[in-house]
Amino acid sequence: MEKPDSPIPPIMAIVVWRDIVQSADWTEPSEIEPERFSSIGWVLPEKDGVLKQANTQDEDGNLFGVTAYPVGCVEQVIQIPFTYESKS
């Protein structure tokens, strides 16, 4: 279980990031490029060069399913407006 380390609440966002690609065949170097991916979830403030994003948050604010991205791999963070509807 992960709780935010700071008083800043996590934001719902899309993280656009690049991943490493490796080739072990005869592919030309000019044809090898890092892959671009997008992930959605609750993003915590960056800390020590790492951006963390959780794919699940319970009603108490506990975060689960956390991915840690080195900030050098993150291309964009797109905030998504989100609020819980009140229980009735």
Residue, then its C-alpha position, 0 to 999 in steps of 0.5 A: m500500500e502506498k500513501p503520498d509522501s507529501p501533503i500534495p494529493p495525487i492527480m489523475a493524469i495520463v503519463v506519456w513515456r518512452d521505453i528502451v528497445q533492444s535488437a539482437d538481430w541484423t536490424e540497422p541502427s537507424e531502424i531502432e527507436p524507443e517505443r512510446f507508451s501512455s498510462i493513466g492513473w493517479v500521479l504523485p509529485e516527483k521525488d528524487g528523479v522518479l515519477k510514480q503513478a498508481n492505477t488504483q486508489d481506494e476511498d481512503g486515498n490509498l494507492f495500489g498498482v504503482t509504476a515508477y518512471p525515471v523522469g528522463c523517460v517521461e515525455q508528458v503528464i496530461q492532467i485529467p479532471f476527476t473527483y469522486e461523486s459523494k455517496s448517497 
